[in-house]
Amino acid sequence: MPDTQLSNRTRNLSRQWLIGLLALAALSLLLWWFWPSAEQGPEMGRGRFGDMGPVPVRVASVSQGDFPVELKALGTVTAYNTVNVRGRVDGQLVKLLFKDGQQVKAGELLAVIDPRPYEIALQQAQGALQERQAQLRNAELDLKRYRGLYAEDSIAKQALDTQEALVNQYRGNLKSLQADVATARLNLDFTQVRAPISGRLGMRQADVGNLVGSGDTLPLVVITQTLPIAVMFTLPEAELPAVVQQMRTGNTLAVEAWDRSEKLKLAEGELESLDNLIDTATGTIKLKARFANAEEQLFPNQFVNVRLRVKTLQNVTLMPAAALQFGASGTFAYVVDEEDKVQLTPISVGPSDGQLSVVEQGLKPGDRLVLEGTDRLRSGNKVEVIGDKPVTAQKDVATPERMGAPRAQ
């Protein structure tokens, strides 16, 4: 009995091993059947997936048009002028005539410091000036009499010289008093705090009733010039020759400022200048762009994405960047023929902006490219184009709105 049980157990183990080996062999055969061959490339396999009917795909047509070559960088918005407004004289703040964030013009009245002490000082200076003017007139009349008496030999020459010296003394003292009056009048004018430049006000730093002066740490308010405004950004030194070449020929390079997500264009401007040296630590050079900022979308110290348009390629072949495929032999695309079959076509591409790429070789305008559904394709596959009409690769460049020119009426 024990020998019979041992024999049955041995047969069961042998059967289980046999079943396991058969399952492993079947799995290996399936992997070999569906695994891509080295000759066919990653896009073609030995399996029958390509024969399971048309593969649904979305296509886009190759087009021809102008393509702007743009350099991208991260920039910082910078005000052309920033002024800290402070009181020029000491005193109590009696009026504030502005609101936070208000747009002001140069010379506009912003605040008033108590003018009464300076009015009194002006009156005192004017009184001293009038007194000295009267003394000078009297001394000049005496000098005139002394000269007549001296001509008649009625007085000594010393008396005439003394009177002439007194007149000159009064005249010099009169100029000093006139300067005192001008200083007093100037201090009185300084009690009216006016905007030195045009721009946008920040938040006020003082309230009515506070004592203010020229030595205060905090200003009354800060004015930043926002119309126009500048954007500072850097470019690698390798991209500098293309920019310098355009500037030397006198061409105006367009610059666009976009938000951080690069979904909203904030403003359009032009390149104004570039620095005179390259930063050896980073290998970059600073550039400055000028923006009219009519819609005031740019604020000082704001971070923006900058697009500098170096040149525009005319009448080039354009394809959607999403249709570009990469393989061991280089770049290629799936071209859909008239029979809705795909062909793997090697291509050579040039500049790209992430949406469109310039095709240098391999495609022609009108070719249909597979945009979506490339994961199960190989050359010769039948495809089913979904959607009402194919997407066309187009690039809107040099329009009046993009270049900042007024729209024709």
C-alpha positions in Angstrom: 0.0 0.0 0.0 2.7 2.6 0.8 4.5 1.7 -2.5 1.2 2.4 -4.4 0.7 5.9 -2.8 4.4 6.8 -3.5 4.0 5.9 -7.1 0.8 8.0 -7.5 2.4 10.9 -5.9 5.4 10.7 -8.3 3.1 10.5 -11.3 1.2 13.7 -10.0 4.4 15.6 -9.6 5.5 14.6 -13.1 2.2 15.7 -14.6 2.4 19.1 -12.8 5.9 19.7 -14.1 4.8 18.7 -17.6 1.9 21.1 -17.5 4.1 23.9 -16.3 6.7 23.4 -19.0 4.0 23.4 -21.7 2.5 26.7 -20.3 6.0 28.2 -20.3 6.6 27.1 -23.8 3.2 28.6 -25.0 4.0 31.9 -23.2 7.4 32.1 -24.9 5.9 31.4 -28.3 3.3 34.2 -27.8 6.0 36.7 -26.7 8.1 35.7 -29.8 5.1 36.1 -32.0 4.0 39.6 -30.9 7.5 41.0 -30.0 8.8 43.5 -32.7 11.7 42.4 -34.8 14.9 44.4 -35.0 14.5 44.7 -38.8 11.0 46.1 -38.7 11.7 48.6 -36.0 9.6 49.5 -32.9 6.6 50.5 -34.9 6.1 47.1 -36.6 5.6 43.7 -35.0 5.1 40.1 -36.1 1.6 39.8 -34.5 -1.7 40.2 -36.3 -2.7 43.5 -34.6 -2.1 45.3 -37.9 -4.6 42.9 -39.6 -7.4 43.5 -37.1 -9.1 46.2 -39.3 -8.4 49.9 -39.9 -6.7 51.8 -37.0 -8.6 55.0 -36.0 -6.4 58.0 -36.3 -6.5 61.8 -36.4 -4.6 63.5 -39.2 -3.2 67.0 -39.9 -2.2 68.4 -43.3 1.2 69.8 -44.1 0.9 73.4 -45.2 3.1 76.2 -46.5 3.5 79.6 -45.1 5.7 82.1 -43.1 7.3 80.9 -39.9 8.8 83.4 -37.3 12.0 82.2 -35.7 11.7 83.2 -32.0 14.1 83.1 -29.1 12.6 82.4 -25.7 13.8 83.7 -22.4 12.6 84.6 -18.9 12.4 88.3 -18.2 11.7 90.8 -15.5 9.6 93.9 -16.0 11.5 97.1 -14.9 10.2 100.6 -14.6 12.2 103.3 -16.6 12.0 105.6 -13.5 11.1 105.0 -9.9 10.9 108.0 -7.5 10.4 108.0 -3.7 8.3 111.1 -3.0 9.3 112.9 0.3 8.7 116.3 1.8 11.3 118.9 1.0 10.6 120.8 4.2 9.7 119.7 7.7 6.2 120.2 9.0 2.8 118.6 9.6 1.0 116.9 6.8 -2.4 118.6 6.4 -3.7 117.3 3.1 -3.4 114.1 0.9 -4.8 114.6 -2.5 -4.2 111.2 -4.1 -5.5 107.6 -4.0 -3.4 104.5 -3.8 -2.6 103.2 -7.3 -3.6 106.4 -9.0 -2.1 107.4 -12.3 -0.6 110.9 -12.0 1.1 113.4 -14.3 4.3 115.3 -13.6 3.6 118.4 -11.5 0.3 117.1 -10.1 -0.3 118.1 -6.5 -0.1 115.1 -4.2 0.1 116.5 -0.6 0.3 119.7 1.4 2.5 120.4 4.4 1.4 123.1 6.9 2.5 126.3 5.1 2.0 128.8 7.9 5.5 128.8 9.4 6.9 129.3 5.9 4.5 132.1 5.1 5.7 133.9 8.2 9.3 133.3 7.3 8.7 134.8 3.9 7.0 137.9 5.4 10.0 138.4 7.7 12.4 138.2 4.8 10.4 140.5 2.7 10.2 143.0 5.6 14.0 143.0 6.1 14.4 143.4 2.3 12.1 146.5 2.2 14.0 148.0 5.2 17.3 147.6 3.5 16.0 149.0 0.2 14.8 152.1 2.0 18.2 152.6 3.6 19.9 152.1 0.3 17.8 154.8 -1.4 18.5 157.2 1.5 22.3 156.5 1.3 22.2 157.0 -2.5 20.5 160.4 -2.1 23.2 161.4 0.5 25.9 160.3 -1.9 24.5 162.5 -4.6 24.5 165.5 -2.2 28.1 164.7 -1.1 29.3 164.7 -4.6 27.8 168.2 -5.2 29.3 169.5 -2.0 32.7 168.0 -2.8 32.5 169.6 -6.2 32.1 173.0 -4.5 34.9 172.1 -2.2 32.6 172.2 0.8 33.4 168.8 2.3 36.5 166.6 2.6 37.2 163.8 0.2 37.1 161.3 3.2 33.4 162.1 3.8 32.6 161.4 0.1 34.5 158.1 0.2 32.8 157.0 3.4 29.3 157.6 1.9 30.3 155.7 -1.3 31.4 152.7 0.9 28.1 152.8 2.8 26.1 152.7 -0.4 28.1 149.7 -1.7 27.6 148.0 1.7 23.8 148.4 1.4 23.8 147.2 -2.1 25.6 144.0 -1.2 23.4 143.5 1.9 20.4 144.0 -0.3 21.4 141.0 -2.6 21.7 138.8 0.5 18.3 139.8 1.7 16.9 139.1 -1.8 18.3 135.6 -1.6 16.7 135.2 1.8 13.3 136.1 0.3 13.9 133.7 -2.6 14.7 130.9 -0.1 11.7 131.6 2.0 9.5 131.6 -1.1 11.0 128.3 -2.3 10.4 126.7 1.1 6.8 127.9 0.9 6.5 126.3 -2.5 7.9 123.0 -1.1 5.0 122.8 1.3 3.0 121.6 -1.8 4.4 118.2 -2.6 4.0 117.5 -6.4 4.7 114.5 -8.6 8.2 114.8 -10.1 7.4 112.3 -12.9 4.4 110.8 -14.5 3.5 107.3 -13.4 1.5 105.1 -11.1 1.4 105.7 -7.4 2.0 102.9 -4.9 0.5 102.7 -1.4 0.8 105.8 0.8 3.2 105.6 3.8 1.9 108.5 5.8 -1.4 109.9 7.0 -2.8 113.4 7.5 -1.5 114.8 10.8 1.9 113.1 10.7 5.1 115.1 10.9 7.1 114.7 7.7 10.5 115.9 6.5 13.2 115.4 3.9 15.1 113.0 6.2 12.3 110.5 6.7 13.2 106.9 6.2 9.8 106.1 4.5 8.6 108.2 1.6 5.1 109.6 1.4 4.5 107.4 -1.7 6.5 105.8 -4.5 5.9 106.6 -8.2 6.9 104.1 -10.9 6.8 105.0 -14.6 4.7 102.3 -16.3 4.1 104.1 -19.7 6.3 103.0 -21.3 7.9 100.2 -19.4 11.0 97.9 -20.0 11.6 94.2 -19.7 15.1 92.9 -18.9 16.0 89.4 -20.0 19.1 87.3 -20.9 20.1 85.1 -23.9 22.9 82.6 -24.3 25.9 83.9 -26.0 25.4 81.3 -28.8 22.2 83.1 -29.8 23.8 86.5 -29.8 25.1 86.6 -33.4 21.7 86.3 -35.0 20.4 89.2 -32.9 23.4 91.4 -33.5 23.2 90.8 -37.2 19.6 92.0 -37.3 20.4 95.1 -35.2 23.4 96.1 -37.3 21.2 96.1 -40.5 18.8 98.5 -38.7 15.9 96.0 -38.4 13.5 96.4 -35.5 13.1 93.1 -33.6 9.6 92.5 -32.2 9.4 91.2 -28.7 6.3 89.6 -27.0 5.7 89.3 -23.3 3.7 86.3 -22.1 2.4 85.2 -18.7 4.1 82.4 -16.8 2.0 79.7 -18.3 2.6 81.1 -21.8 -1.1 81.0 -22.5 -1.8 84.8 -22.4 0.1 87.4 -24.4 0.5 90.4 -22.2 2.1 93.0 -24.5 4.0 93.6 -27.7 7.1 95.7 -27.9 10.5 96.0 -29.6 14.1 95.3 -28.7 15.7 98.5 -27.5 19.3 97.7 -26.5 21.7 95.0 -25.3 24.5 95.0 -22.8 28.1 95.7 -23.8 29.6 92.5 -22.2 28.8 88.8 -21.6 28.5 87.5 -18.1 31.4 85.0 -17.9 29.7 83.1 -15.0 26.6 82.3 -16.9 27.6 82.7 -20.5 24.6 85.0 -21.1 24.1 88.6 -22.2 21.4 91.1 -21.0 18.9 92.6 -23.3 16.3 95.3 -22.8 13.0 95.6 -24.6 10.6 98.6 -24.6 6.8 98.2 -24.3 4.3 100.9 -24.7 2.1 99.1 -22.2 -1.0 100.9 -23.2 -3.2 98.3 -21.5 -1.0 98.3 -18.4 -0.7 94.5 -18.3 3.0 94.8 -17.2 4.0 95.8 -13.7 7.4 96.5 -12.3 9.2 93.4 -10.9 6.8 91.1 -12.8 8.2 87.8 -14.2 7.2 87.2 -17.9 8.2 84.8 -20.7 9.8 86.7 -23.5 9.7 85.8 -27.2 12.2 87.7 -29.3 11.5 87.4 -33.1 14.8 87.2 -34.9 13.5 86.7 -38.4 10.7 85.2 -40.4 11.2 82.3 -42.9 9.1 82.9 -46.0 7.0 80.2 -47.7 8.4 77.2 -45.9 6.8 73.8 -45.4 5.1 73.5 -42.0 3.9 70.4 -40.1 2.4 70.0 -36.6 5.1 69.2 -34.1 2.8 66.5 -32.6 3.1 64.5 -35.8 6.9 64.2 -35.5 8.1 60.7 -34.5 11.5 59.7 -33.3 13.2 56.3 -34.1 16.5 54.6 -34.1 17.2 55.9 -37.7 16.1 59.5 -37.0 13.0 61.5 -37.3 10.0 60.4 -39.3 6.3 60.8 -39.8 3.3 58.6 -40.8 2.0 59.8 -44.1 -1.6 58.8 -45.1 -2.0 58.1 -48.8 -5.1 58.4 -51.0 -6.1 54.8 -50.1 -5.9 55.7 -46.3 -2.8 53.6 -45.8 0.1 54.9 -43.8 3.7 55.0 -45.0 6.7 55.6 -42.7 8.5 58.6 -44.2 11.9 59.9 -43.0 12.0 63.6 -42.7 14.3 66.4 -41.8 13.0 69.3 -39.6 14.3 72.8 -38.8 13.2 75.4 -36.3 10.1 74.6 -34.1 8.0 76.6 -31.7 6.4 73.6 -30.0 3.3 73.7 -32.1 4.7 73.8 -35.7 7.9 72.6 -37.1 9.7 73.6 -40.3 10.1 70.7 -42.7 13.4 70.9 -44.6 13.1 67.6 -46.5 10.7 64.7 -46.8 7.2 66.2 -47.0 5.3 68.5 -49.3 2.3 70.8 -48.7 -1.0 68.8 -48.7 0.5 65.6 -47.2 -1.7 64.1 -44.5 0.2 63.2 -41.3 -1.0 61.0 -38.4 -1.5 63.2 -35.4 -3.0 60.8 -32.9 -3.1 57.0 -32.9 0.5 56.2 -33.9 1.1 53.6 -31.2 -0.3 50.7 -33.3 0.8 51.7 -36.7 3.2 50.3 -39.2 3.9 50.9 -42.9 1.0 49.6 -45.0 -1.6 49.7 -42.3 -5.1 50.7 -43.3 -6.4 53.6 -41.1 -9.7 55.2 -40.4 -9.5 59.0 -40.3 -11.9 60.2 -37.6 -13.3 63.7 -37.4 -15.1 65.9 -39.9 -12.1 67.3 -41.6 -8.3 67.1 -41.2 -6.5 69.6 -39.1 -4.4 72.0 -41.1 -1.0 73.2 -39.9 -1.1 77.0 -40.1 0.9 79.8 -38.5 -0.6 83.3 -38.1 2.4 85.6 -38.5 2.9 89.2 -39.5 -0.7 90.2 -38.9 -1.4 93.8 -37.8 -2.6 92.5 -34.4 0.5 90.4 -33.8 2.9 93.1 -34.9 1.3 95.9 -32.9 0.2 97.9 -36.0 -3.4 99.4 -36.2 -5.9 97.3 -38.0 -6.8 98.6 -41.4 -10.3 100.1 -41.7 
